[in-house]
């Protein structure tokens, strides 16, 4: 991507980042090779943090002194799929038109990654007294676990940061809160029998229907509880069943029924509350329906993804810094989950603030405006000024 020490604009870097198909199901190593080559060209120290399978990696780079208390600019390199979407042009070839930069990941969130990388030469020239770290991750769109192994090294063989700015698209507003998301796959195991003789088996579909009804009840209870903060839309923890499948024929007691479900919790929700309510219903359904006539059935629930929410920390270092840099005087909440909660769980003050609008993400002809990128570049210049020599 670069000759040694070559200065590249954020658009040039964005063009290169977008050119890699880094859908979450695919490796990101080729993109990271290019990023590392760019960092090496500027003699920026970095570490690659591979996943267990070795087909993906995060990169953590440091500009400035190798000390604790720095600022992390965090962005993910994975993108959502393009299959089935009607793109005007190649989604992995950046197209500039009408004041916009089009491409998969342009706004979510390779634009922010490009801005952070483009700021490297100026950050080096500023002789920083406080380090600026760039953390590029993977798997944000699926699990938000691509930062976990790097976070685990903070304060060990990597400096422990003082604040984190996650650059998801917020229109450069400063978000200090978002919901959690926890997803599950439930399998109800019944026992096949003739539908005329239900006492000879266990109906997995009807048992699953009881469980889905319980999730409806929990969802209604969460709506009634509402959002005391008044900051979220919708103003409640939400519970949702997305798929359900089971049975083989009308006159056979279904042997298996499966369904996928999730909840998106307000930051103050006890993350164990909904699973505990569901588990109590599972025990009752297993006892009273599946095994009414004998030891015929069982129910298994597997947690697939658990992304923590981001809780407000009024007056935190991350909030104060981001508000200054963005020229804002208040914070917002966002409806989507991010990696920010992972950093907050580790005790690091974190906010979400980045260029562009989430409304353009995940769609065909995804784009970020050139004005939004320029605004993000100004944010980077002010951050360098904050961290530079007095």
C-alpha positions as CSV (number, residue, x, y, z in Angstrom):
1,X,0.0,0.0,0.0
2,X,2.8,2.4,0.7
3,X,6.3,3.3,-0.1
4,X,8.5,3.9,3.0
5,X,7.1,6.9,4.8
6,X,4.7,7.8,2.1
7,X,2.0,10.3,3.2
8,X,-1.5,9.1,2.0
9,X,-4.7,11.0,2.3
10,X,-7.7,9.6,4.1
11,X,-9.4,9.0,0.7
12,X,-6.4,7.1,-0.6
13,X,-6.3,5.0,2.5
14,X,-10.1,4.5,2.4
15,X,-9.8,3.3,-1.2
16,X,-7.3,0.7,-0.2
17,X,-9.2,-0.5,2.8
18,X,-12.5,-0.8,0.9
19,X,-10.8,-2.9,-1.8
20,X,-10.5,-5.8,0.6
21,X,-13.5,-8.0,1.0
22,X,-13.5,-8.4,4.8
23,X,-16.9,-9.7,5.4
24,X,-17.0,-11.1,8.9
25,X,-17.1,-14.7,7.6
26,X,-13.8,-14.1,5.7
27,X,-10.1,-13.5,6.8
28,X,-8.8,-10.0,7.2
29,X,-5.1,-10.8,7.0
30,X,-4.5,-9.3,3.6
31,X,-5.9,-6.0,4.7
32,X,-3.8,-6.1,7.9
33,X,-0.7,-6.9,5.9
34,X,-1.2,-3.7,4.1
35,X,-1.9,-1.7,7.3
36,X,1.2,-3.1,8.9
37,X,3.3,-2.2,5.8
38,X,2.0,1.4,6.1
39,X,2.9,1.5,9.8
40,X,6.3,0.1,9.2
41,X,6.9,2.7,6.6
42,X,6.5,5.4,9.3
43,X,8.4,3.3,11.9
44,X,5.3,3.1,14.1
45,X,5.5,0.2,16.6
46,X,2.6,-2.2,16.5
47,X,1.6,-5.7,17.5
48,X,-0.6,-8.1,15.6
49,X,-3.0,-10.0,17.8
50,X,-4.3,-13.1,15.9
51,X,-7.5,-15.0,16.6
52,X,-7.3,-18.6,17.7
53,X,-7.9,-19.9,14.2
54,X,-5.1,-17.7,12.8
55,X,-7.2,-16.4,9.9
56,X,-7.9,-13.0,11.4
57,X,-5.9,-10.5,13.4
58,X,-6.2,-7.2,15.2
59,X,-3.5,-4.6,15.1
60,X,-2.6,-2.3,18.0
61,X,-0.2,0.6,17.1
62,X,1.3,3.3,19.3
63,X,2.3,6.8,18.3
64,X,4.2,8.6,21.0
65,X,5.7,7.4,24.3
66,X,5.1,3.8,25.3
67,X,3.4,4.7,28.6
68,X,0.0,4.1,30.2
69,X,-2.8,6.7,29.9
70,X,-3.0,7.1,26.2
71,X,-6.0,7.5,23.9
72,X,-7.2,4.6,21.8
73,X,-8.9,5.2,18.4
74,X,-10.8,1.9,17.9
75,X,-12.2,0.8,14.6
76,X,-13.3,-2.6,13.1
77,X,-12.1,-3.9,9.7
78,X,-14.9,-6.4,9.1
79,X,-18.0,-5.5,7.1
80,X,-21.5,-7.0,6.6
81,X,-22.2,-9.1,3.5
82,X,-23.2,-7.7,0.1
83,X,-24.9,-10.8,-1.2
84,X,-28.4,-10.1,-2.4
85,X,-28.0,-6.3,-2.4
86,X,-28.4,-4.3,-5.5
87,X,-25.2,-2.3,-5.7
88,X,-24.8,0.2,-8.6
89,X,-21.1,-0.6,-8.9
90,X,-18.5,-2.9,-7.4
91,X,-18.9,-2.6,-3.6
92,X,-15.2,-3.2,-3.1
93,X,-14.1,-0.5,-5.4
94,X,-14.4,3.0,-3.8
95,X,-16.4,5.4,-6.0
96,X,-16.4,9.1,-5.5
97,X,-19.5,10.9,-6.8
98,X,-21.8,13.8,-5.7
99,X,-19.7,14.6,-2.6
100,X,-19.9,11.0,-1.4
101,X,-17.5,8.0,-1.1
102,X,-19.3,4.8,-1.9
103,X,-18.2,1.3,-0.9
104,X,-18.8,-1.5,1.5
105,X,-17.5,-0.3,4.9
106,X,-17.1,3.3,3.7
107,X,-19.1,4.5,6.7
108,X,-19.1,1.4,8.9
109,X,-16.4,1.8,9.6
110,X,-13.4,1.9,7.3
111,X,-13.8,5.6,7.0
112,X,-12.8,6.1,10.6
113,X,-9.9,3.6,10.2
114,X,-8.6,5.5,7.2
115,X,-8.8,8.8,9.1
116,X,-6.8,7.4,12.1
117,X,-4.1,6.0,9.7
118,X,-3.9,9.2,7.7
119,X,-3.2,11.1,10.9
120,X,-0.1,9.1,11.7
121,X,2.5,11.4,10.0
122,X,1.1,14.5,11.8
123,X,1.0,12.7,15.1
124,X,4.6,11.7,14.7
125,X,5.6,15.2,13.8
126,X,3.8,16.5,16.9
127,X,6.2,14.8,19.4
128,X,3.3,13.5,21.5
129,X,3.6,13.6,25.2
130,X,0.6,11.4,25.5
131,X,0.3,8.4,23.2
132,X,-2.3,7.9,20.6
133,X,-3.1,4.2,19.9
134,X,-4.8,2.9,16.9
135,X,-6.7,-0.4,17.4
136,X,-8.1,-2.1,14.3
137,X,-10.2,-5.2,15.0
138,X,-12.3,-7.9,13.4
139,X,-15.6,-9.7,14.1
140,X,-17.4,-6.6,15.4
141,X,-20.4,-7.2,13.1
142,X,-20.9,-10.7,14.7
143,X,-19.5,-10.9,18.2
144,X,-17.6,-7.8,19.1
145,X,-14.9,-10.2,20.4
146,X,-12.2,-9.0,18.0
147,X,-10.9,-6.5,20.6
148,X,-11.0,-8.9,23.5
149,X,-7.5,-10.5,23.2
150,X,-5.9,-7.0,22.8
151,X,-7.8,-5.6,25.8
152,X,-6.6,-8.6,27.9
153,X,-3.0,-7.4,27.3
154,X,-3.6,-3.9,28.5
155,X,-1.4,-3.3,31.5
156,X,0.6,-6.4,30.8
157,X,2.7,-6.3,27.7
158,X,0.7,-3.4,26.2
159,X,0.2,0.1,27.7
160,X,-3.1,0.5,29.6
161,X,-5.0,3.4,27.9
162,X,-6.7,6.2,29.8
163,X,-9.6,6.5,27.4
164,X,-11.1,4.9,24.3
165,X,-12.9,6.5,21.4
166,X,-14.8,4.0,19.2
167,X,-15.3,5.6,15.8
168,X,-18.7,4.2,14.8
169,X,-20.7,6.6,12.7
170,X,-22.5,9.1,15.1
171,X,-22.3,12.2,12.9
172,X,-19.4,13.3,15.3
173,X,-21.9,13.4,18.2
174,X,-20.5,11.8,21.4
175,X,-22.4,8.7,22.4
176,X,-22.0,7.5,26.0
177,X,-24.7,4.8,26.0
178,X,-26.0,2.0,24.0
179,X,-27.9,-1.3,24.6
180,X,-26.5,-4.7,25.1
181,X,-27.3,-7.5,22.7
182,X,-27.5,-11.2,23.7
183,X,-28.6,-13.9,21.3
184,X,-29.6,-17.5,21.9
185,X,-30.5,-20.7,20.0
186,X,-33.0,-22.9,21.8
187,X,-33.6,-26.5,20.8
188,X,-36.7,-28.4,22.1
189,X,-36.3,-32.2,21.9
190,X,-39.6,-34.1,21.9
191,X,-40.5,-37.6,20.9
192,X,-42.3,-38.7,17.8
193,X,-45.6,-40.5,18.0
194,X,-48.9,-40.6,16.1
195,X,-50.9,-37.4,16.7
196,X,-53.9,-39.5,17.7
197,X,-52.0,-40.8,20.6
198,X,-50.2,-37.8,22.1
199,X,-49.6,-39.7,25.4
200,X,-47.0,-41.8,23.6
201,X,-44.6,-38.9,22.9
202,X,-43.8,-35.3,23.4
203,X,-44.7,-32.4,21.1
204,X,-41.6,-30.3,20.6
205,X,-43.5,-27.6,18.6
206,X,-46.1,-27.0,21.3
207,X,-43.5,-26.9,24.0
208,X,-41.6,-24.3,21.9
209,X,-44.8,-22.3,21.5
210,X,-45.0,-22.1,25.3
211,X,-41.5,-20.8,25.5
212,X,-42.1,-18.2,22.7
213,X,-45.2,-17.1,24.6
214,X,-43.1,-16.6,27.7
215,X,-40.7,-14.5,25.7
216,X,-43.7,-12.4,24.6
217,X,-44.7,-12.0,28.2
218,X,-41.1,-11.0,29.2
219,X,-41.1,-8.5,26.3
220,X,-44.3,-6.9,27.4
221,X,-43.0,-6.7,31.0
222,X,-39.9,-4.9,29.7
223,X,-42.0,-2.4,27.7
224,X,-44.1,-1.7,30.8
225,X,-40.9,-1.1,32.8
226,X,-39.7,1.3,30.1
227,X,-36.6,3.4,30.1
228,X,-36.1,5.6,33.2
229,X,-33.4,7.5,31.5
230,X,-35.6,8.6,28.6
231,X,-32.7,8.3,26.2
232,X,-33.5,5.3,24.1
233,X,-35.7,4.6,21.1
234,X,-37.4,2.3,21.5
235,X,-37.7,3.3,25.2
236,X,-37.3,-0.2,26.7
237,X,-35.3,-3.4,26.7
238,X,-36.6,-5.4,23.7
239,X,-37.0,-9.2,23.3
240,X,-37.4,-10.8,19.9
241,X,-37.8,-14.2,18.3
242,X,-36.3,-14.3,14.8
243,X,-36.7,-17.8,13.5
244,X,-38.6,-21.0,14.4
245,X,-38.7,-24.4,12.7
246,X,-39.9,-27.8,13.6
247,X,-41.9,-30.9,12.8
248,X,-42.2,-33.2,9.8
249,X,-45.9,-33.7,9.1
250,X,-49.3,-32.7,10.5
251,X,-50.1,-36.0,12.0
252,X,-46.7,-36.7,13.7
253,X,-45.8,-35.3,17.1
254,X,-42.7,-33.2,16.3
255,X,-39.4,-34.5,17.5
256,X,-37.5,-31.3,17.3
257,X,-38.2,-27.6,17.2
258,X,-35.6,-24.8,17.2
259,X,-35.8,-21.1,17.5
260,X,-33.4,-18.1,17.6
261,X,-34.1,-15.3,20.0
262,X,-32.4,-12.2,21.4
263,X,-32.7,-9.4,23.9
264,X,-31.3,-5.9,23.6
265,X,-31.0,-4.5,27.1
266,X,-30.9,-1.0,28.5
267,X,-27.5,-0.3,30.1
268,X,-29.0,-0.7,33.6
269,X,-30.5,-4.1,32.9
270,X,-29.2,-7.0,35.0
271,X,-27.9,-9.2,32.2
272,X,-28.9,-12.3,34.1
273,X,-32.6,-11.3,34.6
274,X,-34.1,-12.4,31.2
275,X,-32.1,-15.7,31.0
276,X,-33.2,-16.5,34.6
277,X,-36.9,-15.9,33.7
278,X,-36.6,-18.0,30.6
279,X,-34.8,-20.8,32.4
280,X,-37.6,-21.0,35.0
281,X,-40.1,-21.4,32.1
282,X,-38.0,-24.0,30.5
283,X,-38.0,-26.1,33.7
284,X,-41.8,-25.8,33.9
285,X,-42.4,-26.7,30.2
286,X,-40.0,-29.6,30.5
287,X,-41.8,-30.9,33.5
288,X,-45.4,-30.1,32.6
289,X,-45.6,-30.6,28.9
290,X,-42.6,-32.5,27.4
291,X,-42.5,-35.1,30.1
292,X,-46.2,-35.1,31.1
293,X,-46.5,-38.8,30.0
294,X,-42.9,-40.0,30.6
295,X,-39.3,-39.0,30.3
296,X,-39.6,-38.0,26.6
297,X,-38.0,-34.6,26.2
298,X,-35.5,-32.0,27.1
299,X,-34.7,-28.4,26.1
300,X,-31.3,-26.9,25.4
301,X,-30.4,-23.2,25.1
302,X,-27.0,-22.0,23.8
303,X,-25.9,-18.5,24.2
304,X,-24.4,-17.4,20.8
305,X,-23.4,-13.8,21.2
306,X,-23.2,-11.5,24.3
307,X,-22.2,-8.0,23.6
308,X,-22.3,-5.7,26.7
309,X,-24.0,-2.4,26.7
310,X,-22.3,0.9,27.2
311,X,-23.4,2.7,30.4
312,X,-23.1,6.5,30.8
313,X,-20.2,7.6,32.9
314,X,-20.9,11.4,33.3
315,X,-17.7,13.4,33.5
316,X,-15.4,10.5,32.5
317,X,-12.1,11.4,30.8
318,X,-13.3,9.9,27.5
319,X,-16.5,11.9,27.6
320,X,-14.8,15.2,28.4
321,X,-12.1,14.7,25.8
322,X,-14.5,13.7,23.0
323,X,-16.9,16.6,23.7
324,X,-14.0,19.0,23.5
325,X,-12.7,17.5,20.3
326,X,-16.1,17.3,18.6
327,X,-17.2,20.7,19.8
328,X,-20.3,19.3,21.5
329,X,-21.9,20.2,24.9
330,X,-24.0,17.1,25.4
331,X,-23.9,13.3,24.9
332,X,-26.3,11.1,23.0
333,X,-27.3,7.4,23.1
334,X,-27.2,5.1,20.0
335,X,-29.6,2.2,19.2
336,X,-26.9,-0.2,17.9
337,X,-24.3,-2.2,19.9
338,X,-20.5,-1.6,19.5
339,X,-17.2,-2.8,20.9
340,X,-17.4,0.1,23.5
341,X,-18.9,-2.1,26.2
342,X,-15.9,-4.4,26.0
343,X,-13.5,-1.6,26.9
344,X,-15.8,-0.3,29.6
345,X,-16.0,-3.8,31.1
346,X,-12.2,-3.6,31.4
347,X,-12.5,-0.4,33.4
348,X,-11.5,2.0,30.6
349,X,-13.6,5.1,30.1
350,X,-15.1,4.8,26.6
351,X,-17.4,6.7,24.3
352,X,-18.5,6.3,20.7
353,X,-17.8,9.1,18.3
354,X,-17.2,8.9,14.5
355,X,-18.0,10.4,11.1
356,X,-21.0,9.7,9.0
357,X,-24.5,8.3,9.6
358,X,-25.5,4.8,10.7
359,X,-28.4,5.3,8.3
360,X,-26.1,4.6,5.4
361,X,-24.6,1.4,7.0
362,X,-25.4,-2.2,5.9
363,X,-27.2,-1.0,2.8
364,X,-26.5,-1.3,-1.0
365,X,-24.5,1.7,-2.2
366,X,-23.2,2.4,1.4
367,X,-21.5,5.7,1.5
368,X,-19.9,8.4,3.7
369,X,-20.0,12.0,2.6
370,X,-16.7,13.8,1.9
371,X,-17.8,16.5,4.3
372,X,-18.2,13.9,7.1
373,X,-14.6,12.7,6.4
374,X,-13.3,16.2,6.5
375,X,-15.1,16.7,9.9
376,X,-13.4,13.5,11.1
377,X,-10.0,14.7,9.9
378,X,-10.5,17.9,12.0
379,X,-11.3,15.8,15.0
380,X,-8.0,13.9,14.5
381,X,-6.0,17.2,14.2
382,X,-7.5,18.5,17.5
383,X,-6.7,15.2,19.2
384,X,-3.1,15.5,18.1
385,X,-3.0,19.0,19.5
386,X,-4.4,17.8,22.8
387,X,-1.8,15.0,23.0
388,X,1.1,17.1,21.6
389,X,3.9,18.8,23.5
390,X,2.8,21.8,25.5
